[in-house]
Amino acid sequence: MAVAMIDVAGMQQLVNGLTSGIETLDSARSSLRTTLSRYNLATSDTQGMQTAADWARDVLPDARRRLAKAQALEGSNPTWPTGTVQFDDVTEITSMAPDKAQQAGQEAAEALRDGGRPDDDLIAQIIEMQDDPYFAAGFAKALSADELADVVIKLGYNRSDQDGSKTQDELDAENAWYGKLLNGMSTTVATATRSTGDLALPSDYAQSWLDTIEAEVPTSPYYDGGGGQVDRANALTVLLNAGHYGTPFLSTIAEGVYDYERELGDERGKVWEPRGSDDPNGGVYDADGKRFRDPLAGIMAALGNNPEAAQDFFGGGDDRKVSIDGHDVTVSERLAYLVLDRRWDIDATNGGALGSALEAATTKLRNSEASGQLSADLASQTFALIGDKTGEGQSDGWLVFGQHEGWKMSDGLRSHVAQMLASYGADAYRVILDDHDDLAQGWSQPGSGDLFDSDMPYGAVLDKALLAKIVGTLGENQNDLTPFMTGLFQAQNLAVNKGLTDAMLKQPNAAANFITGGVSDDSNPAITNASQVIGWTLDTAYGGDKSDEEYQKKRAEAIADALSLASAIPYIPEIKPKWLNFGVDQLKDATLDEIKDSASKDSGATYSELSQKVQTQLADATMNQLLASGYFDDAAVQGAADRGYDFTPPPASAIQAGPPPHFDTGSQAYQDWYNKSAMKTIVAERVIGTYRDQWGLPL
């Protein structure tokens, strides 16, 4: 196994350099040979240029293949440094000759076009070669946009239908081939859209897709004789649900389809429904077997896999003037339309595809550069628009009639908004304590305020009242709230670390004060702030009586979920965007709090176990923060001794070196020291006690 780490931008430059170098050498050699021949001079001296060009041609295929694989993987693992990927350089890169691979791609496309249900070998080949730029070029160039759409429609007819003779699991297993093939085709076409040079698709390739998607169909009541066919728009755009499509291609499709929908929507109302089939045995299905009827949803899904294209889309177009919290502000027209005005009821993800696009545009490019500012601008606008819209149309009705809780964001959008809030957890943390930012002053700010270090990325601008509405919606489902809670705990780590560090810088005896039970101006307020932030979040998400057992249990579960995930994240060694997003990204694959599966089903017993878990996690996290900030160093121990305290420092066997250093909290050495140390009482009083009233937990 040969694991390669590849810098994606650097590999792109290498491919570009090889491609342009070949063209330059060929052109220069041809020109020089012509000149030499004109004067009857020997042309053999130009062989060196030919040798260099031949070498570049030999290495170009491998470089292209590594680039394509790297582009497909970029951003898929939060532990990789930004802009880099890792993969097995031997097993994941094909050695098939480029011309053979291109021919294989063409033949695979023709087999899908001309045959019925594809055999397993064809499906396996497409999946195996989906990231190969030569195979992808042969595949995509062999099918026009209309033909590609027709292939997808035909594949849908080859799926098995539910006739009552099979269980749903049996039916899903029988149709598994379809989902695998559809994802393989999607990824293959996506690979082709990123290729350049002689592998590039025709310059009008994206426009040909638009022509097919926008073509009028006879089923439409507005049909004007266009050459479209039913379901072709759906069939093309369902392919956008998977794969990393090239930015120029995707930007053309996204802007074109959006503009088309806005233009026809104003004129006709419904745009896409008349273009879809009502045939119960046909139609277009996504890889999960759900009926696909919304082309713009497919485009949003594709933007979710390409942060650059997502930012181009939401950051472009017209602006809209809106009034929020008494201020006239300017927001993205595209953002406002998609979040506030458009319905997603024919979208199988119920707004989830839009959410993935927004998440990509706002959380993947967090930095102190222009892209980081745009990320924060779009995030702030999204939060403000959703918060301001929430509750619109609410009515108490009369008796039990006419009651309506008002507008709420769609279910599919919520988990993505939670992820966005988690990424901007430091800004939410600040605003929860300071009430609100001034929305009229702009949608972003450098950093996240004085509670955090100065090298934070651009932060969001938030209104606390609008944030409360969003948190209240997320609180309806604990799985939606947990990402936000985890983001707050990440922010809490940063804020408490800064408070502990500032205390050491400003007060020479801060550490000695703390370990002897005293108060330090920066460290103790930092802990109090953290408890207030989490307390506000729980009160806002789970409005209710703190003395009620079921209410307390929900709070305990929410805290334990977030702490369980937050505690599994490596201690934040530096203030960098990747660490702010790391814990949030882990949620997508994490199993929420195993203790809920292993605990007693009795609600009281489960609550007690969760409360104990929270207490232990808080204590462990605090002790690690104190250790990393130097609160158990020799100077602190000596300072305690100068005050008459015999403080025993932690034994070396209880500490893991890191970086940063942290306690081995499960070791016997740590347990023996901690349980006999004054720190157990200090943490119980200064930390656990501080949280008790705010959280409403019997810790």
C-alpha positions as CSV (number, residue, x, y, z in Angstrom):
1,M,0.0,0.0,0.0
2,A,1.4,3.4,-1.0
3,V,-0.5,6.2,0.6
4,A,0.0,9.5,-1.3
5,M,-0.8,12.9,0.1
6,I,-1.6,15.3,-2.7
7,D,-1.9,19.0,-2.8
8,V,-4.9,19.5,-5.1
9,A,-4.0,23.0,-6.3
10,G,-0.4,22.0,-6.8
11,M,-1.4,18.9,-8.8
12,Q,-3.7,21.1,-10.9
13,Q,-0.7,23.4,-11.6
14,L,1.4,20.4,-12.6
15,V,-1.2,19.1,-15.0
16,N,-1.6,22.6,-16.5
17,G,2.1,23.0,-16.8
18,L,2.6,19.6,-18.5
19,T,-0.3,20.4,-20.9
20,S,0.9,23.8,-21.9
21,G,4.5,22.6,-22.0
22,I,3.7,19.9,-24.5
23,E,1.9,22.4,-26.7
24,T,4.7,24.9,-26.4
25,L,7.4,22.4,-27.2
26,D,5.5,20.9,-30.2
27,S,4.8,24.4,-31.6
28,A,8.4,25.5,-31.1
29,R,9.9,22.4,-32.6
30,S,7.6,22.6,-35.6
31,S,8.5,26.3,-36.1
32,L,12.2,25.6,-35.7
33,R,12.2,22.7,-38.1
34,T,10.5,24.8,-40.7
35,T,13.0,27.5,-40.3
36,L,16.0,25.2,-40.4
37,S,14.7,23.4,-43.5
38,R,14.2,26.6,-45.3
39,Y,17.9,27.2,-45.0
40,N,18.8,23.6,-45.8
41,L,20.1,23.1,-42.2
42,A,19.9,19.9,-40.2
43,T,16.9,19.5,-38.1
44,S,18.3,16.8,-35.8
45,D,19.1,19.3,-33.1
46,T,15.4,19.7,-32.4
47,Q,15.2,16.1,-31.1
48,G,15.9,17.4,-27.6
49,M,12.6,19.3,-27.7
50,Q,10.9,16.2,-29.0
51,T,12.3,14.1,-26.1
52,A,11.1,16.6,-23.5
53,A,7.6,16.7,-25.1
54,D,7.5,12.9,-25.2
55,W,8.5,12.7,-21.5
56,A,5.7,15.1,-20.6
57,R,3.2,13.0,-22.6
58,D,4.3,9.9,-20.7
59,V,3.8,11.4,-17.2
60,L,0.7,13.4,-18.1
61,P,-1.8,10.5,-17.8
62,D,-0.8,9.6,-14.3
63,A,-0.8,13.2,-13.2
64,R,-4.3,13.7,-14.7
65,R,-5.5,10.6,-12.9
66,R,-4.2,11.6,-9.6
67,L,-5.6,15.1,-10.0
68,A,-9.1,13.7,-10.8
69,K,-9.0,11.3,-7.8
70,A,-7.8,14.2,-5.6
71,Q,-10.6,16.5,-6.8
72,A,-13.2,13.8,-6.2
73,L,-11.9,13.3,-2.6
74,E,-11.2,16.9,-1.6
75,G,-13.1,18.0,1.5
76,S,-14.3,14.5,2.3
77,N,-12.1,14.0,5.4
78,P,-11.9,16.9,8.0
79,T,-8.6,15.5,9.4
80,W,-6.7,16.2,6.1
81,P,-5.0,19.6,5.9
82,T,-7.1,22.0,3.9
83,G,-6.5,21.5,0.1
84,T,-5.0,18.1,0.5
85,V,-6.2,14.5,0.1
86,Q,-4.8,11.1,0.8
87,F,-5.4,7.8,-1.0
88,D,-3.6,4.6,-2.0
89,D,-1.5,5.6,-5.0
90,V,-1.4,2.0,-6.3
91,T,-4.8,0.4,-5.9
92,E,-6.9,3.5,-6.6
93,I,-5.2,4.7,-9.8
94,T,-5.8,2.6,-12.9
95,S,-2.9,1.5,-15.1
96,M,-5.0,1.1,-18.2
97,A,-3.6,2.8,-21.3
98,P,-5.3,6.2,-21.8
99,D,-6.6,5.3,-25.3
100,K,-7.9,2.0,-24.0
101,A,-9.6,3.7,-21.1
102,Q,-11.2,6.3,-23.3
103,Q,-12.5,3.6,-25.7
104,A,-13.8,1.6,-22.7
105,G,-15.7,4.7,-21.5
106,Q,-17.2,5.1,-25.0
107,E,-18.2,1.5,-25.2
108,A,-19.8,1.6,-21.7
109,A,-21.9,4.6,-22.7
110,E,-23.0,2.9,-25.9
111,A,-23.9,-0.3,-24.1
112,L,-26.2,1.7,-21.7
113,R,-27.7,3.6,-24.7
114,D,-28.4,0.5,-26.8
115,G,-29.2,-2.2,-24.2
116,G,-31.7,-3.0,-21.5
117,R,-30.8,-3.6,-17.9
118,P,-27.0,-3.6,-17.7
119,D,-25.2,-6.6,-16.5
120,D,-23.1,-6.6,-13.3
121,D,-19.8,-6.5,-15.1
122,L,-20.7,-3.2,-16.9
123,I,-21.9,-1.7,-13.6
124,A,-18.7,-2.7,-11.8
125,Q,-16.6,-1.3,-14.6
126,I,-18.3,2.1,-14.5
127,I,-17.9,2.3,-10.7
128,E,-14.3,1.2,-10.9
129,M,-13.4,3.7,-13.6
130,Q,-15.6,6.6,-12.5
131,D,-12.7,8.8,-11.3
132,D,-10.5,8.1,-14.4
133,P,-10.5,11.2,-16.7
134,Y,-9.9,9.2,-19.8
135,F,-12.7,6.8,-19.2
136,A,-14.9,9.7,-18.2
137,A,-14.1,11.6,-21.3
138,G,-15.0,8.7,-23.5
139,F,-18.2,8.1,-21.6
140,A,-19.5,11.7,-21.6
141,K,-18.6,12.4,-25.2
142,A,-20.4,9.3,-26.5
143,L,-23.8,10.6,-25.3
144,S,-25.6,13.8,-26.1
145,A,-27.5,15.4,-23.3
146,D,-30.8,14.0,-24.7
147,E,-29.3,10.5,-25.0
148,L,-27.9,10.7,-21.5
149,A,-31.3,11.6,-20.1
150,D,-33.0,8.8,-22.1
151,V,-30.5,6.3,-20.6
152,V,-31.5,7.3,-17.1
153,I,-35.2,7.1,-17.9
154,K,-34.8,3.7,-19.4
155,L,-32.9,2.5,-16.4
156,G,-35.8,3.6,-14.2
157,Y,-38.1,1.4,-16.2
158,N,-35.8,-1.6,-15.5
159,R,-36.3,-1.2,-11.7
160,S,-38.5,-3.6,-9.9
161,D,-41.8,-2.3,-8.7
162,Q,-43.6,-3.0,-5.5
163,D,-46.4,-5.5,-6.4
164,G,-47.1,-6.7,-2.9
165,S,-45.1,-9.9,-3.2
166,K,-41.9,-8.5,-1.7
167,T,-41.0,-6.8,1.6
168,Q,-39.4,-3.3,1.3
169,D,-36.0,-4.7,2.2
170,E,-36.3,-7.4,-0.5
171,L,-37.3,-4.7,-3.1
172,D,-34.4,-2.4,-2.0
173,A,-32.0,-5.3,-2.4
174,E,-33.4,-6.1,-5.8
175,N,-33.0,-2.5,-7.0
176,A,-29.6,-2.0,-5.4
177,W,-27.9,-2.2,-8.8
178,Y,-29.8,0.9,-9.9
179,G,-28.5,3.1,-7.1
180,K,-24.9,1.9,-7.6
181,L,-25.0,2.5,-11.3
182,L,-26.7,5.9,-11.1
183,N,-24.0,7.1,-8.6
184,G,-21.3,5.7,-10.8
185,M,-22.7,7.5,-13.9
186,S,-23.0,10.7,-11.9
187,T,-19.4,10.6,-10.7
188,T,-18.2,9.6,-14.2
189,V,-19.9,12.6,-15.9
190,A,-18.7,14.9,-13.1
191,T,-15.1,13.7,-13.6
192,A,-15.5,14.6,-17.3
193,T,-16.7,18.1,-16.6
194,R,-13.5,18.8,-14.7
195,S,-11.1,17.7,-17.5
196,T,-9.1,20.2,-19.6
197,G,-7.0,20.1,-22.7
198,D,-7.7,17.3,-25.2
199,L,-10.0,15.6,-22.6
200,A,-12.2,18.7,-22.2
201,L,-15.8,18.3,-23.1
202,P,-17.1,20.5,-26.0
203,S,-17.5,24.2,-25.2
204,D,-21.2,24.0,-25.6
205,Y,-21.6,20.9,-23.4
206,A,-23.2,22.8,-20.4
207,Q,-25.5,24.7,-22.8
208,S,-26.7,21.4,-24.3
209,W,-27.7,20.3,-20.8
210,L,-29.6,23.6,-20.4
211,D,-31.3,23.1,-23.8
212,T,-32.6,19.7,-22.7
213,I,-33.6,20.8,-19.2
214,E,-35.5,23.8,-20.5
215,A,-37.1,22.3,-23.5
216,E,-40.9,22.5,-23.6
217,V,-42.8,19.2,-23.4
218,P,-46.2,18.3,-24.9
219,T,-47.7,17.6,-21.4
220,S,-47.3,21.2,-20.4
221,P,-50.5,23.4,-20.7
222,Y,-48.1,26.1,-22.0
223,Y,-46.6,23.9,-24.7
224,D,-45.6,26.0,-27.6
225,G,-44.2,23.3,-29.9
226,G,-40.8,22.8,-28.3
227,G,-38.9,19.5,-28.8
228,G,-38.7,18.4,-25.2
229,Q,-39.7,15.0,-23.8
230,V,-41.3,14.1,-20.5
231,D,-38.8,13.5,-17.6
232,R,-35.7,14.5,-19.5
233,A,-35.1,17.5,-17.2
234,N,-35.5,15.3,-14.2
235,A,-33.3,12.5,-15.7
236,L,-30.4,14.9,-16.3
237,T,-30.5,16.7,-13.0
238,V,-30.9,13.6,-10.9
239,L,-27.3,12.8,-12.1
240,L,-26.2,16.0,-10.2
241,N,-26.9,14.3,-6.8
242,A,-23.5,12.7,-6.7
243,G,-20.0,13.6,-7.9
244,H,-17.9,16.7,-7.8
245,Y,-18.9,18.6,-11.0
246,G,-16.5,21.2,-12.5
247,T,-17.1,24.8,-11.4
248,P,-17.6,26.4,-14.9
249,F,-20.0,23.6,-15.9
250,L,-22.0,23.7,-12.7
251,S,-22.1,27.5,-12.5
252,T,-23.6,27.6,-16.0
253,I,-26.2,25.0,-15.2
254,A,-27.1,26.5,-11.8
255,E,-27.5,30.1,-13.0
256,G,-29.3,29.0,-16.2
257,V,-31.9,26.8,-14.5
258,Y,-32.4,29.3,-11.7
259,D,-33.0,32.1,-14.1
260,Y,-35.3,30.0,-16.2
261,E,-37.4,29.0,-13.2
262,R,-37.7,32.5,-12.0
263,E,-38.8,33.8,-15.4
264,L,-41.3,31.0,-16.0
265,G,-42.4,30.8,-12.4
266,D,-43.5,34.5,-12.5
267,E,-45.4,33.8,-15.7
268,R,-46.9,30.3,-15.1
269,G,-46.5,29.3,-11.5
270,K,-45.5,25.7,-11.7
271,V,-42.5,25.1,-13.9
272,W,-41.2,21.5,-13.4
273,E,-44.3,19.4,-12.5
274,P,-45.8,19.5,-16.0
275,R,-42.4,18.1,-17.4
276,G,-42.5,15.0,-15.2
277,S,-44.1,11.7,-15.8
278,D,-47.2,10.5,-13.9
279,D,-46.5,6.9,-14.9
280,P,-46.6,4.8,-11.7
281,N,-44.3,2.2,-13.4
282,G,-41.8,4.8,-14.8
283,G,-40.5,8.1,-14.0
284,V,-37.1,9.1,-12.6
285,Y,-35.7,7.9,-9.3
286,D,-32.7,8.9,-7.3
287,A,-30.1,6.5,-6.0
288,D,-32.1,5.8,-2.9
289,G,-35.2,4.8,-4.9
290,K,-37.2,8.0,-4.3
291,R,-39.1,9.7,-7.1
292,F,-37.2,12.7,-8.4
293,R,-39.2,15.6,-9.7
294,D,-37.3,18.8,-8.9
295,P,-34.4,19.7,-11.2
296,L,-33.3,22.7,-9.1
297,A,-33.0,20.3,-6.1
298,G,-30.5,18.3,-8.0
299,I,-28.5,21.4,-8.8
300,M,-28.5,22.4,-5.2
301,A,-27.1,18.9,-4.3
302,A,-24.3,19.4,-6.8
303,L,-23.5,22.8,-5.3
304,G,-23.3,21.0,-2.0
305,N,-20.3,19.0,-3.4
306,N,-18.5,22.1,-4.7
307,P,-18.0,25.0,-2.2
308,E,-16.4,27.2,-4.9
309,A,-19.4,26.9,-7.2
310,A,-21.8,27.3,-4.3
311,Q,-20.2,30.6,-3.3
312,D,-20.2,31.7,-6.9
313,F,-23.9,31.0,-7.1
314,F,-25.1,32.5,-3.9
315,G,-22.7,35.4,-4.0
316,G,-23.8,36.3,-7.6
317,G,-26.9,37.7,-9.1
318,D,-29.1,40.5,-7.9
319,D,-29.7,41.8,-4.4
320,R,-32.9,42.2,-2.5
321,K,-33.8,44.9,0.1
322,V,-35.6,43.5,3.1
323,S,-36.5,44.8,6.6
324,I,-35.2,42.7,9.5
325,D,-35.4,43.7,13.1
326,G,-36.3,47.2,12.1
327,H,-33.4,47.6,9.8
328,D,-33.4,47.9,6.0
329,V,-30.7,45.5,4.8
330,T,-29.5,44.0,1.6
331,V,-29.4,40.2,1.0
332,S,-28.7,37.9,-1.9
333,E,-31.8,37.7,-4.1
334,R,-31.0,34.0,-4.9
335,L,-30.7,33.2,-1.3
336,A,-33.9,35.0,-0.3
337,Y,-35.9,33.3,-3.1
338,L,-34.7,29.8,-2.3
339,V,-35.0,30.1,1.5
340,L,-38.2,32.2,1.8
341,D,-40.2,32.1,-1.4
342,R,-39.7,28.7,-3.0
343,R,-41.5,25.5,-2.0
344,W,-39.6,22.3,-1.7
345,D,-42.5,19.9,-1.4
346,I,-41.8,18.0,-4.6
347,D,-38.1,17.6,-3.5
348,A,-37.6,14.2,-1.9
349,T,-35.1,15.8,0.5
350,N,-37.7,18.5,1.5
351,G,-35.1,21.2,1.4
352,G,-32.1,19.0,2.3
353,A,-30.4,19.6,-1.1
354,L,-30.7,23.4,-0.6
355,G,-29.3,22.9,2.9
356,S,-26.2,21.1,1.5
357,A,-25.6,23.9,-0.9
358,L,-25.9,26.5,1.8
359,E,-23.6,24.5,4.1
360,A,-21.0,24.3,1.3
361,A,-21.1,28.0,0.6
362,T,-20.8,29.0,4.3
363,T,-18.7,26.5,6.2
364,K,-16.1,24.9,3.9
365,L,-14.1,28.1,3.1
366,R,-13.7,29.6,6.6
367,N,-10.7,31.8,6.6
368,S,-9.5,35.4,6.9
369,E,-9.6,36.0,3.1
370,A,-12.3,37.1,0.7
371,S,-13.8,33.6,0.5
372,G,-14.0,33.5,4.3
373,Q,-15.8,36.9,4.4
374,L,-18.3,35.7,1.7
375,S,-18.9,32.6,3.8
376,A,-19.7,34.7,6.8
377,D,-21.9,37.1,4.8
378,L,-24.0,34.3,3.4
379,A,-24.3,32.5,6.7
380,S,-25.4,35.7,8.5
381,Q,-28.0,36.4,5.8
382,T,-29.3,32.9,6.0
383,F,-29.7,33.0,9.8
384,A,-31.4,36.4,9.6
385,L,-33.8,35.5,6.9
386,I,-34.8,32.2,8.5
387,G,-35.1,33.7,12.0
388,D,-37.2,36.7,10.7
389,K,-39.5,34.4,8.7
390,T,-40.0,31.9,11.5
391,G,-43.5,32.2,13.1
392,E,-44.9,34.3,10.2
393,G,-48.6,33.6,9.9
394,Q,-48.9,32.3,13.5
395,S,-52.4,32.3,14.8
396,D,-53.9,31.2,18.1
397,G,-57.3,30.7,16.4
398,W,-60.5,30.5,18.3
399,L,-60.9,27.6,20.7
400,V,-59.3,24.8,18.7
401,F,-60.1,26.2,15.3
402,G,-57.7,28.1,13.1
403,Q,-54.6,27.5,15.2
404,H,-51.3,27.7,13.2
405,E,-47.8,27.9,14.6
406,G,-46.6,29.9,11.6
407,W,-43.8,29.4,9.1
408,K,-40.9,27.1,10.0
409,M,-38.0,26.0,7.9
410,S,-38.4,22.7,6.2
411,D,-37.4,19.5,7.9
412,G,-34.7,18.7,5.4
413,L,-33.1,22.1,5.8
414,R,-32.8,22.0,9.6
415,S,-29.8,19.7,10.0
416,H,-27.8,21.8,7.6
417,V,-28.6,25.0,9.4
418,A,-27.6,23.4,12.6
419,Q,-24.2,22.5,11.0
420,M,-23.9,26.1,9.8
421,L,-24.6,27.4,13.3
422,A,-22.1,25.0,14.7
423,S,-19.4,26.3,12.4
424,Y,-20.2,29.8,13.6
425,G,-20.5,28.6,17.2
426,A,-18.1,31.2,18.4
427,D,-20.3,34.0,17.1
428,A,-23.4,32.4,18.6
429,Y,-21.5,32.1,21.9
430,R,-20.7,35.9,21.8
431,V,-24.2,37.0,20.8
432,I,-25.9,34.8,23.5
433,L,-23.8,36.7,26.1
434,D,-23.9,40.2,24.5
435,D,-27.5,40.2,23.2
436,H,-27.0,41.0,19.5
437,D,-24.9,42.4,16.8
438,D,-25.9,45.4,14.7
439,L,-27.2,43.9,11.4
440,A,-27.1,47.4,9.8
441,Q,-23.3,47.4,10.1
442,G,-22.7,44.6,7.7
443,W,-23.0,40.8,7.5
444,S,-19.5,39.8,8.7
445,Q,-16.8,40.9,11.0
446,P,-13.1,40.0,11.3
447,G,-12.8,37.3,14.0
448,S,-15.5,36.5,16.6
449,G,-14.9,39.2,19.3
450,D,-12.8,39.7,22.4
451,L,-13.7,36.4,24.0
452,F,-11.6,34.6,21.3
453,D,-8.1,35.0,19.9
454,S,-7.5,37.5,17.1
455,D,-6.6,34.9,14.4
456,M,-10.2,33.5,14.1
457,P,-11.7,33.5,10.6
458,Y,-14.3,36.0,9.5
459,G,-17.3,35.7,11.9
460,A,-21.1,35.9,11.4
461,V,-23.3,38.8,12.5
462,L,-26.2,37.6,14.5
463,D,-29.4,38.9,16.2
464,K,-30.1,37.0,19.5
465,A,-33.9,37.2,19.1
466,L,-33.7,35.7,15.6
467,L,-31.2,33.1,16.7
468,A,-33.7,32.1,19.5
469,K,-36.3,31.4,16.9
470,I,-34.0,29.1,14.9
471,V,-32.8,27.3,18.1
472,G,-36.4,26.8,19.1
473,T,-37.1,25.1,15.8
474,L,-34.0,22.9,16.1
475,G,-35.1,21.9,19.6
476,E,-38.1,20.0,18.1
477,N,-35.7,17.2,17.1
478,Q,-32.7,16.5,19.4
479,N,-30.6,15.2,16.4
480,D,-31.0,18.7,14.8
481,L,-29.9,20.5,18.0
482,T,-26.9,18.3,18.8
483,P,-24.6,19.7,16.0
484,F,-25.2,23.2,17.3
485,M,-24.6,22.2,20.9
486,T,-21.3,20.6,19.8
487,G,-20.3,23.8,18.0
488,L,-21.0,25.7,21.2
489,F,-18.8,23.3,23.2
490,Q,-16.1,23.8,20.6
491,A,-16.4,27.6,21.1
492,Q,-16.5,27.1,24.8
493,N,-13.2,25.3,24.7
494,L,-11.6,28.2,22.8
495,A,-13.2,30.9,25.1
496,V,-12.2,29.1,28.3
497,N,-8.7,28.5,27.1
498,K,-8.3,32.1,26.3
499,G,-9.7,33.1,29.7
500,L,-7.3,30.8,31.5
501,T,-4.4,32.0,29.4
502,D,-5.3,35.7,29.8
503,A,-5.5,35.2,33.6
504,M,-2.0,33.7,33.6
505,L,-0.7,36.7,31.6
506,K,-2.4,39.4,33.6
507,Q,-2.2,37.9,37.1
508,P,1.0,36.1,38.0
509,N,-0.7,34.2,40.8
510,A,-3.8,33.2,38.7
511,A,-2.9,29.5,38.7
512,A,-2.2,29.4,42.4
513,N,-5.5,31.3,43.0
514,F,-7.5,28.7,41.1
515,I,-5.9,25.5,42.5
516,T,-6.3,26.8,46.1
517,G,-10.0,27.7,45.5
518,G,-9.5,31.4,44.9
519,V,-10.9,33.6,42.1
520,S,-9.1,34.9,39.0
521,D,-10.5,37.7,37.0
522,D,-10.4,36.0,33.6
523,S,-10.5,32.3,34.3
524,N,-13.6,32.2,36.5
525,P,-15.8,34.5,34.3
526,A,-14.9,32.3,31.3
527,I,-16.3,29.3,33.0
528,T,-19.4,31.2,34.1
529,N,-19.9,32.5,30.6
530,A,-19.8,29.0,29.2
531,S,-22.5,27.8,31.6
532,Q,-24.7,30.7,30.7
533,V,-24.4,30.0,26.9
534,I,-25.4,26.4,27.3
535,G,-28.1,27.2,29.7
536,W,-29.7,29.8,27.4
537,T,-29.5,27.3,24.5
538,L,-31.3,24.6,26.5
539,D,-33.9,27.0,27.8
540,T,-34.6,28.2,24.3
541,A,-34.6,24.8,22.7
542,Y,-36.6,23.0,25.4
543,G,-39.0,25.5,26.9
544,G,-40.6,24.0,30.0
545,D,-40.6,23.5,33.7
546,K,-37.1,22.8,35.0
547,S,-38.5,20.7,37.8
548,D,-40.3,18.4,35.4
549,E,-38.5,15.1,35.1
550,E,-39.2,14.5,31.4
551,Y,-38.0,18.0,30.6
552,Q,-34.9,17.5,32.7
553,K,-34.3,14.2,30.9
554,K,-34.4,15.9,27.5
555,R,-31.9,18.5,28.6
556,A,-29.6,15.9,30.1
557,E,-29.7,13.8,26.9
558,A,-29.0,16.9,24.7
559,I,-26.0,17.9,26.9
560,A,-24.7,14.3,27.0
561,D,-25.0,13.9,23.2
562,A,-23.1,17.1,22.6
563,L,-20.5,16.4,25.2
564,S,-20.0,12.8,24.1
565,L,-19.2,14.0,20.6
566,A,-17.2,17.0,21.7
567,S,-15.1,14.9,24.1
568,A,-14.3,12.5,21.3
569,I,-12.7,15.3,19.3
570,P,-8.9,15.8,19.7
571,Y,-8.2,18.7,21.9
572,I,-7.9,21.9,19.9
573,P,-4.2,22.6,19.5
574,E,-4.5,25.9,17.6
575,I,-7.1,28.4,16.4
576,K,-7.7,27.2,12.9
577,P,-10.9,26.8,10.9
578,K,-10.3,23.1,10.4
579,W,-10.5,22.5,14.1
580,L,-13.7,24.6,14.4
581,N,-15.4,22.4,11.8
582,F,-13.8,19.1,12.8
583,G,-16.2,18.1,15.5
584,V,-19.2,19.3,13.5
585,D,-18.1,17.2,10.4
586,Q,-17.7,14.2,12.6
587,L,-21.4,14.3,13.5
588,K,-22.3,13.1,10.0
589,D,-20.9,9.7,10.7
590,A,-21.2,9.5,14.5
591,T,-23.6,7.5,16.5
592,L,-25.3,9.7,19.1
593,D,-24.5,8.9,22.7
594,E,-24.2,5.1,23.2
595,I,-25.3,5.5,26.8
596,K,-28.9,5.9,25.7
597,D,-28.8,2.4,24.2
598,S,-27.1,0.8,27.1
599,A,-28.9,2.6,29.9
600,S,-32.0,1.4,31.7
601,K,-35.2,2.1,29.9
602,D,-36.6,3.6,33.1
603,S,-36.6,7.4,32.4
604,G,-35.4,8.2,35.9
605,A,-32.6,5.8,35.8
606,T,-31.5,6.9,32.3
607,Y,-31.6,10.5,33.4
608,S,-29.4,9.7,36.4
609,E,-26.9,8.0,34.2
610,L,-26.9,10.8,31.7
611,S,-26.4,13.4,34.5
612,Q,-23.4,11.5,35.9
613,K,-21.9,11.2,32.4
614,V,-22.3,15.0,31.9
615,Q,-20.6,15.6,35.3
616,T,-17.7,13.4,34.5
617,Q,-17.2,14.9,31.0
618,L,-17.3,18.5,32.4
619,A,-14.7,17.6,35.0
620,D,-12.4,15.9,32.6
621,A,-12.6,18.7,30.0
622,T,-11.9,21.3,32.7
623,M,-8.9,19.5,34.1
624,N,-7.4,19.1,30.6
625,Q,-7.9,22.8,29.9
626,L,-6.2,23.7,33.2
627,L,-3.3,21.3,32.5
628,A,-2.7,22.7,29.0
629,S,-2.8,26.3,30.3
630,G,-0.1,25.6,32.9
631,Y,-2.2,25.6,36.0
632,F,-0.3,22.6,37.5
633,D,3.2,23.8,36.6
634,D,5.9,24.2,39.3
635,A,5.2,27.9,39.6
636,A,1.6,27.3,40.5
637,V,2.4,24.6,43.0
638,Q,5.0,26.9,44.6
639,G,2.5,29.7,44.7
640,A,0.1,27.5,46.5
641,A,2.8,26.5,49.0
642,D,3.6,30.2,49.6
643,R,0.0,30.5,50.7
644,G,0.3,27.6,53.1
645,Y,-1.4,25.0,50.9
646,D,0.3,21.6,50.4
647,F,-0.8,21.0,46.8
648,T,0.3,17.7,45.3
649,P,0.9,18.1,41.5
650,P,-0.4,15.3,39.2
651,P,2.0,12.4,38.7
652,A,3.7,12.1,35.3
653,S,2.0,8.7,34.9
654,A,-1.4,10.4,34.8
655,I,-0.4,12.7,31.9
656,Q,-0.1,11.9,28.2
657,A,2.4,14.1,26.4
658,G,0.2,15.3,23.5
659,P,0.5,17.8,22.0
660,P,-1.1,19.3,23.8
661,P,-0.6,17.5,27.2
662,H,-3.7,16.0,28.6
663,F,-4.7,13.7,31.4
664,D,-5.2,10.0,30.9
665,T,-8.5,10.3,32.8
666,G,-9.2,6.5,32.7
667,S,-5.9,5.6,34.3
668,Q,-5.6,4.5,37.9
669,A,-2.8,7.0,38.5
670,Y,-5.1,9.9,37.5
671,Q,-8.1,8.6,39.5
672,D,-6.0,8.1,42.6
673,W,-4.5,11.6,42.4
674,Y,-7.8,13.4,41.4
675,N,-9.9,11.8,44.1
676,K,-7.5,12.7,46.8
677,S,-6.7,16.2,45.4
678,A,-8.4,19.4,46.3
679,M,-9.1,19.7,42.6
680,K,-12.1,17.4,42.9
681,T,-13.8,19.8,45.3
682,I,-12.7,22.9,43.4
683,V,-14.1,21.6,40.1
684,A,-17.3,20.5,41.8
685,E,-17.8,23.9,43.3
686,R,-16.4,26.2,40.7
687,V,-17.3,24.3,37.5
688,I,-20.1,21.8,38.2
689,G,-21.7,24.1,40.7
690,T,-21.6,27.0,38.3
691,Y,-23.4,24.9,35.6
692,R,-26.0,23.4,38.0
693,D,-28.3,26.4,38.2
694,Q,-27.9,27.4,34.6
695,W,-28.6,24.0,33.2
696,G,-31.2,22.9,35.7
697,L,-29.5,19.6,36.2
698,P,-29.0,17.8,39.6
699,L,-25.3,17.4,38.9
